[in-house]
Structure formats: structure tokens, C-alpha cells
Amino acid sequence: DSVPTGCEALESLGTKDYDVVLFEWHLPDMDGTFLLDRMRDVSPDVIKIVFTSWMLEEEESVVLTGLNACLNKPIAVQDLLTVVDGECEKRTGRVFNEHTEKQRERRITVGSMT
């Protein structure tokens, strides 16, 4: 699934079970800190991966807020797959690419990855 705003992401997280949330730190309706706080309430076990153009210098402090990973834009597809696979493997013992088609549908992207 893909949604453009944090509010829509929270609504989706409240109605569907996701394994992974990929999201832009700067969304039109809220910032990443607020979205992370709400995700902890709505879907505490979901893997949270943020992408942004400024994250590198603040990555350590942001990870402490509950993120699983941070990716700087522009994002190389292989880097994204490596991070998602690694986080899924930590949690389930299997890499994301090995999941069934139904399990692959259990991810949501919030905002723009470009």
C-alpha cells in the first residue's frame, strides 16, 4: 500500500496488519517524530524505516526514538531491499523476499521516496 500523508498511514495501520512501514520524515501533515509516537500506539510491532535527505547526521538520536533504520535519499533499491530484508530477518528469521505474496503485501509506504 502507499499513502501520501501521516494521517492516512495511521488510519491504515489501525485497520490492516503491516510488517513494515517505510516513511518520509517530512510529511505534508506531520513530522516523523509525531508519526513515530502514534505508530507506537497504533502498531507497536511494525518495522519502522524512515527515508529523508537530512537523516545521516542525526541518525543515532533518531534511531533511539524507535526507528529500525534510516535511509538517506536518494535511495538505491538494493540498499532498501537489504535494510528491509535485514530487519525482517531479525524479527522472523526469514528475509522479506522469501515471504509469500500475501506477506509481501503487508508493507506500507508513506510519502515520496524520491
Residue pairs with C-beta under 8 A, 6 or more apart in sequence:
1 12
1 16
1 18
1 105
1 107
1 108
1 109
2 108
2 109
2 110
3 9
3 12
3 108
3 109
3 110
4 27
4 28
4 110
4 111
4 112
5 27
5 28
5 29
5 30
5 110
5 111
6 23
6 27
6 29
6 30
6 34
6 35
6 38
6 110
7 29
7 30
8 110
9 21
9 23
9 35
9 39
9 108
9 110
10 35
10 38
10 39
10 42
12 18
12 108
13 21
13 39
13 42
13 43
13 46
13 108
14 42
14 43
16 106
16 108
17 43
17 106
18 43
18 46
18 106
18 107
18 108
19 46
19 47
19 88
19 91
19 96
19 103
19 106
19 107
20 46
20 47
20 49
20 84
20 87
20 88
20 96
20 106
20 107
20 108
21 39
21 43
21 46
21 47
21 48
21 49
21 107
21 108
21 109
21 110
22 49
22 50
22 51
22 80
22 84
22 107
22 108
22 109
22 110
22 113
23 32
23 35
23 48
23 49
23 50
23 51
23 109
23 110
23 111
24 32
24 50
24 51
24 52
24 110
24 111
24 112
24 113
25 31
25 32
25 50
25 51
25 52
25 54
25 55
26 32
26 52
26 111
27 35
27 110
27 111
32 50
32 52
32 62
33 65
35 110
36 48
36 65
36 66
36 67
39 46
39 48
39 66
40 66
47 68
47 84
47 87
47 88
47 91
48 66
48 67
48 68
49 67
49 68
49 69
49 70
49 71
49 83
49 84
49 87
50 62
50 67
50 69
50 70
50 71
51 70
51 71
51 72
51 73
51 75
51 113
52 70
52 71
52 72
52 73
53 72
53 73
55 62
55 70
55 71
55 72
56 70
56 72
59 70
62 70
63 69
63 70
68 87
69 83
69 86
69 87
71 79
71 80
71 83
73 113
73 114
74 114
75 113
81 96
81 97
84 96
84 107
85 95
85 96
85 97
86 95
88 94
88 95
88 96
88 99
89 95
89 96
96 104
